[in-house]
Structure formats: structure tokens, C-alpha cells
Amino acid sequence: MSKLPHPRLIHLLDAVSSTPLTQDELAQRLNVSTRTVRTDVAALNNVMVNHGAHLIHQRGNGYQLKIYNQEAFEHFQANVHDVAPTPRTSKERIIQIQVLLLTASSWVKLDDLAETWNLSRTAVQGVMTDVRAQLASLGLIIESKPRLGMRVIGRETAIRARLAQIIYAEHKESKQSAGLISSLFPAPAQQALVGRFRDALSASSLYINDDGLQWLAIYAAVTLHRLSCDHTLTDFPKEDVAETILPIADAIFALLPTQHPVNEFEVLALAIHIQARISPNQHPLSPRAIAEAQALVQHILQYIHQHYPYDIREDHQLQRDLNTHISHMIIRVKHDVPTVNPLAEHIKQHYPLAYDITLAAIADWIRETGYTMTQHEIGYLVIHVGVGLERNHCLGQKVPKALLFCDSSNAIARGLESIIHRHYPQLELTTVHHLEQIDAMRPSEANLLITTSTLSRIELPQFVIDPFPTQHQLEELGKMVLVDRTGPYLLEKYFASEQFLYLDEALDQQQLFQRVCAQLETEQLVEVGYYDSLKEREVIVSTMMGEHIALPHSIELFAHKSLVYTVAAPRGIDWGNGEKAYLIFFMALSKDDYEEALGLYDLFLTLVNKRAGKALSQCQTFAQFKSMAHRELL
């Protein structure tokens, strides 16, 4: 049987099986460097050399799988997927431990896991914080007892939801589940259920798309496993179940290969899962669900109006979209119907402002209801709010500012001013007639001096132009005008040497939070409560932006004046889920200058996109950091 030297090679093989991918695309998908991609490609080719396939690199297209013996390659592919590799990365261990805990019929011991995986107890123990955090997202806790081990305690519906999430995500990532997941929840059995469910739904004139049918089949497979272990539902609320769905759920439950008698609570739960997967127009919502959705929509819009400089309450399209989405979201959240948002991390990166605003608005509702919200559900909600904000408010770049100095007559100055405005209307242009006016200007009042003659002793960047400029001069001026100076401006205004820390020591996330927040509160830069709000946000959803950069910040606005506290941590800080943050920006925002400070999100996103986190984390002084960050932002 063929065995790949590293589980990551399976993901590499799956990634290039359907379409060519560039080196950068593969690095992003596998969360590794391009150098590691090249190493992995060589390793995979060494294994595949006798199995009918080879990876080749084509300029412009990237890596492409060439199969020259289809039968040999299919046999090889089946073998490598059937192998259950020892989890080597922390992310793999986090998933495997959760599956073991959620499916075990008795207590699970860390020592047994370490021995089975040929790892140290410390290596296994090191991921337990992340295991607990991911289970806690659905209200599940791990109980530990000496000499017995660990077990999961929580709602039965939540246990099933977490198992379904893991199975779905693993199947999407590797195309074919392996190891413990494949033995407990074999994919062929789920496919057989998909066919049965599709026929049953068609007979009732209901339609669920392929993705929804897969979710329903996974839930059924998990239900069968739990029933076989005598974990049946002993209660389930009926209020949100549509009466028209109940007989369909009853018929589908009868299709399941189980010896357990029909349980009304199991049928109710299955009905809710069917409701959650069909389109909204296929069954009427209950008055209760409609009222809850409308109340939450109004709460979100009103909260945004009260706490942020945006009013989107009259956007009727947004209200309709939110009502439709939230009426079904509430059903999913209340009854532990799992979902996976494949773009959750991208949404967090590309809609950081909308993410923060939505999270702040929804946090009140979470506290009041006690419901748990995963980043998958929050991500879908963020898209609606983000689109509404963009539709109603201009969230663009900082307007460039320039001074115009003309040593000719006033008429010539006005004519030149008109020409520049005609070509670059976005430029905020101020005409000055005396050098003393230029000397009196503060640095923040202008980015550029446009002049008809070279001036000495002027610190501003200068562009010399003729009174009647040529087309070439105007094009060259455009290169200076159209540069986005928002990043450097914000770097100058919101970052300071007093709020910079080079941390060349081992700290965990909580210790870092305590240290930074203590300084900010002692210096009265933030109000008391900033630390608690910071922790609450991290519990709801991680502030890891990607590319080794984290952006911890409070849900509410606690700063007396907006600022960024920068931590360069070359050793890295464990940020959960197997990720380390090397560059950490503690963002504290104030109501007074919140609108301008919003541009900080774009600044951080630029550093993420340029993968500057690790390089900037090596800066030992604020001057080094500022200089390098300035180069990255231009």
C-alpha cells in the first residue's frame, strides 16, 4: 500500500487534481510558504513516479497533474486516502481529539492518545486549550477526572452539530474523509442517504440543493451513530417546527436504517434540519420566528446608528435581506443546526469594519439570549451589513491634499488651478501666494507642493510644472496625486513609540492581554472594561487576521483617543487553533475620531496581503517598525 510521508501531500494532491494552481495559490490553500510548496511537489513526485502520474509546472498556469496511467493512478489515489496517518500538526490533533471525545463510549485518557500517536503527553496536552475553545463555541465543555480521563458534557443537539461540522469540513478539504471519521461515518453510506432523501423530498414537492442534501445526510449519519450508542433525544421544542414539514420528516426518518423505534423528538429535530436546508419560500415561517427576526434586525440597525457614524435604518433592501436571512439564522442557532461558511476567514479579512460593527451589534443579543454564534454564522451576517454600509456611505481613501504656488500673475495661478482640477478633481488643492504661507502649514495639511519654480528649504515633496502644463507633466503629476497616502497618514497619527513593545519572551495570549491592558488603563488611555471586552470578543470569534498578524480589540469603544498599541513578538504568541501571531495590533478606538480611524482596517489588511507580519515582528525599535511599515504601505 502506498503511503505519503506527510498528510499535507494528500491535500496537495487533491488541490491539483481538478485544476492547475500557481505556486502562490497552493501556498495560500495549504497555509505554507512557496518554498515548502516546491519541496512538497518534489516529494509527491518521488512517490508518484511508479503510480502513473506526475506534477509538472507550466509558466503562467502553475502546477498541473499529468496522468499517463489512469488505472495505476486511481489505485494509488484510493490507497493514500484510505491510510489513517498519525496527526502530525496541531490542527490535525485538535480535530482528531474532538472526534474521539464526541464519539467515545467511555472516558478518554491523554496518555493513551500520546502512546497511540507515538507522541509526548506534552504535545497532546498542548492542543487541549484549542479543543476546549472549539467545543465551547457550541456550549460543550470537557469534564476531567483523575485516573478516568476526559469526556464531553453538553446538549445532545450540540454534540451532533459539532460532529456534523467536522465531517463536512473534512470532506470538503480532502474530498474523502480518512481514518476515524471514515470508519465511523463512511462516505458511501451518506451518498446512499442523499439519494433516498432526494426522492422523498421530490415526492412532497420540496427541493434541497446538493450542499443541503449533503448536510442532511451527514446529520442522519451522526444521528444513527448516536442512537446506536443509546444517546437519544429526550426533549425538543415544537414551537418553531412548521406543521407541513412534520409528516415529511416522519417519512424520511422511517428511511433510516435503524432498529430504534420512532421517537417524536428525533422526528422534530429532523424536521428542523429539513426546514433549515430548504429555501424560505417552500414553507411558511411561524409568527414567532418572524417576530424574533424583525426584532433582531431593528436592534442591529438601531445599534449601528447609536454607536457608529452610520445610519442605514432606511435601507429597505437591507431590511428585507436581513429579515430573510435572520429568520432562518435564528432557527439554526436556537436548535444547533450546523453550517460551515467556506469564506469565513476571507470575510474577516476583507470586511473588517463591517465585521466589527456586526459583532458589536450582535453581542448584546448573544448576551440576552444565551445563544452561541459561530464565526460561520457571523460571517454570513457581516456580508449583508457590509453591503448596506457600502451602499449608503462612502468608505474610500483619504483625499490627497496639495499646495499650489505660482510666481506668475494671479490670472495664471487661477488658470493653472483650473487645469489641475479638471484632470484631478479628487485633489484638495489650496493656492498660496507667499512662501511664508507654506512655512506656516502643518505637515498634516498637505502631501505635495505643486510649484512653477523650484523652492529651496521646503520639506514637502515638490512637483515643478509649467504655467501651461504639457500632457506629459500632467501624467507625471497624476503618479504623485493618485498614490494612496491613507496608510502612511494613519501610521503617523495613531502609532507612537510609547505604544510599541518588542517582546522577546514567552507569553501566552492572556498574559499578553493583561500586560498591555494594564499599561493602557494605568495611563488612562482607555476606560476600565477594555480588558473584559477584549476577552469577550476573542471568545466569540478569533481576532487572527492571517499571515501571522492578530488584531485584538474590544467590542465597544473604550478609548479616550483612538490609538494602536503594537507588539512585535519574534517568538510568536499562541493564538489558538494551531496559529501563532508574531505581530499584534491592539486597537483602541474612540467615539470622537472613530470615523477617520476606520482607515486602520485597510492599513492592517495591506500588511496581511503583503505578508509583512513576520518581517515586521523582527523590528526591535519603533523607528525600525515605522520605517519598514511605511515602505510596505506605499
NORVEN-V59976 format. One record per helix or strand of 3 or more residues. SS is the DSSP state (hx for helix, st for strand). FROM is the first residue (numbers start at 1). TO is the last residue. If there is no record, write none. Layout:
ss-><SS,SS>
from-><FROM,FROM>
to-><TO,TO>
This chain:
ss-><hx,hx,hx,st,st,hx,hx,hx,hx,hx,st,st,hx,hx,hx,hx,hx,hx,hx,hx,hx,hx,hx,hx,st,hx,st,hx,hx,st,st,hx,hx,hx,st,hx,hx,st,st,st,hx,hx,hx,hx>
from-><8,23,34,53,62,70,90,110,121,128,141,149,156,179,187,210,243,264,280,287,316,344,352,375,401,410,428,435,443,448,462,471,486,497,500,509,530,544,563,579,594,600,613,622>
to-><18,30,48,58,67,82,103,117,125,136,145,153,174,184,203,228,253,277,282,307,334,350,369,392,405,423,432,440,445,451,464,481,494,499,502,522,540,546,576,588,597,609,616,633>
